[in-house]
Amino acid sequence: MVPLTDIPFSFNKNLLFGTLNIRRDTDRAKEFEGLLDEVQAIGKPKALYKVSFIDEKGADSVTIDGVRFTSPALRKILIPLSAYFRTSLHAETKLMILR
Protein backbone atom coordinates (compact mmCIF):
# COMPACT_ATOMS: atom_id res chain seq x y z
CA MET A 1 0.00 0.00 0.00
CA VAL A 2 1.16 3.52 -0.78
CA PRO A 3 0.85 6.04 2.08
CA LEU A 4 -0.37 9.60 1.60
CA THR A 5 0.47 11.75 4.61
CA ASP A 6 0.37 15.39 3.51
CA ILE A 7 -3.42 15.81 3.45
CA PRO A 8 -4.72 19.28 4.31
CA PHE A 9 -8.08 19.50 6.06
CA SER A 10 -10.25 22.10 7.69
CA PHE A 11 -13.59 22.35 9.43
CA ASN A 12 -16.56 24.35 8.27
CA LYS A 13 -17.35 25.67 11.73
CA ASN A 14 -20.62 27.31 10.68
CA LEU A 15 -21.84 24.01 9.23
CA LEU A 16 -20.81 22.09 12.35
CA PHE A 17 -22.48 24.53 14.71
CA GLY A 18 -25.63 24.50 12.59
CA THR A 19 -25.74 20.71 12.20
CA LEU A 20 -25.19 20.16 15.93
CA ASN A 21 -27.61 22.98 16.87
CA ILE A 22 -25.02 24.75 19.00
CA ARG A 23 -25.76 28.40 19.70
CA ARG A 24 -22.63 30.52 19.26
CA ASP A 25 -23.30 32.73 22.32
CA THR A 26 -22.84 29.98 24.94
CA ASP A 27 -19.89 28.80 27.02
CA ARG A 28 -20.24 25.36 25.42
CA ALA A 29 -19.89 26.94 21.99
CA LYS A 30 -16.63 28.62 22.99
CA GLU A 31 -15.35 25.33 24.43
CA PHE A 32 -16.38 23.44 21.28
CA GLU A 33 -14.69 26.02 19.04
CA GLY A 34 -11.52 25.68 21.12
CA LEU A 35 -11.57 21.91 20.61
CA LEU A 36 -12.03 22.36 16.87
CA ASP A 37 -9.06 24.74 16.78
CA GLU A 38 -6.92 22.26 18.69
CA VAL A 39 -7.92 19.37 16.44
CA GLN A 40 -7.19 21.52 13.38
CA ALA A 41 -3.72 22.31 14.73
CA ILE A 42 -2.70 18.74 15.58
CA GLY A 43 -4.75 16.60 13.20
CA LYS A 44 -2.71 14.45 10.82
CA PRO A 45 -5.05 12.62 8.43
CA LYS A 46 -3.50 9.80 6.44
CA ALA A 47 -4.61 7.57 3.61
CA LEU A 48 -3.32 4.38 2.06
CA TYR A 49 -4.08 3.12 -1.40
CA LYS A 50 -3.32 0.09 -3.47
CA VAL A 51 -4.19 -0.74 -7.04
CA SER A 52 -6.34 -3.87 -6.88
CA PHE A 53 -7.31 -5.99 -9.84
CA ILE A 54 -10.72 -7.48 -10.44
CA ASP A 55 -10.25 -11.21 -10.95
CA GLU A 56 -13.83 -12.15 -11.77
CA LYS A 57 -17.29 -10.62 -12.10
CA GLY A 58 -20.35 -12.73 -11.37
CA ALA A 59 -24.02 -11.83 -11.71
CA ASP A 60 -24.15 -10.38 -8.18
CA SER A 61 -20.57 -10.67 -7.02
CA VAL A 62 -17.06 -9.56 -7.78
CA THR A 63 -13.70 -11.13 -6.85
CA ILE A 64 -10.94 -8.66 -6.13
CA ASP A 65 -7.39 -9.80 -5.38
CA GLY A 66 -8.75 -13.27 -4.62
CA VAL A 67 -11.48 -12.09 -2.21
CA ARG A 68 -15.10 -12.59 -3.29
CA PHE A 69 -17.63 -9.86 -2.45
CA THR A 70 -21.31 -10.64 -2.91
CA SER A 71 -22.93 -7.30 -3.57
CA PRO A 72 -25.08 -6.42 -6.57
CA ALA A 73 -24.42 -2.72 -5.86
CA LEU A 74 -20.63 -3.17 -5.82
CA ARG A 75 -20.84 -5.32 -8.95
CA LYS A 76 -22.81 -2.60 -10.74
CA ILE A 77 -20.36 0.14 -9.73
CA LEU A 78 -17.41 -1.91 -11.00
CA ILE A 79 -18.97 -2.92 -14.36
CA PRO A 80 -16.67 -0.79 -16.54
CA LEU A 81 -13.50 -1.38 -14.50
CA SER A 82 -10.76 -3.98 -14.52
CA ALA A 83 -8.84 -2.38 -11.64
CA TYR A 84 -9.52 0.17 -8.95
CA PHE A 85 -7.80 1.90 -6.03
CA ARG A 86 -8.50 0.37 -2.62
CA THR A 87 -8.25 3.02 0.05
CA SER A 88 -8.07 3.28 3.80
CA LEU A 89 -8.25 6.55 5.73
CA HIS A 90 -7.44 7.38 9.34
CA ALA A 91 -6.35 10.22 11.55
CA GLU A 92 -3.88 9.95 14.39
CA THR A 93 -5.25 10.37 17.87
CA LYS A 94 -3.20 12.99 19.69
CA LEU A 95 -5.94 14.91 21.43
CA MET A 96 -6.48 14.08 25.08
CA ILE A 97 -8.99 15.93 27.19
CA LEU A 98 -8.58 15.89 30.93
CA ARG A 99 -11.19 17.40 33.22
Secondary structure, 3 states (H helix, E strand, C coil): CEEECCCCCCCCHHHHHHHCCCCCCCHHHHHHHHHHHHHHHHCCEEEEEEEEEEEEECCCEEEECCEEEECHHHHHHCCCCCEEEEEEEEECCCCCCCC
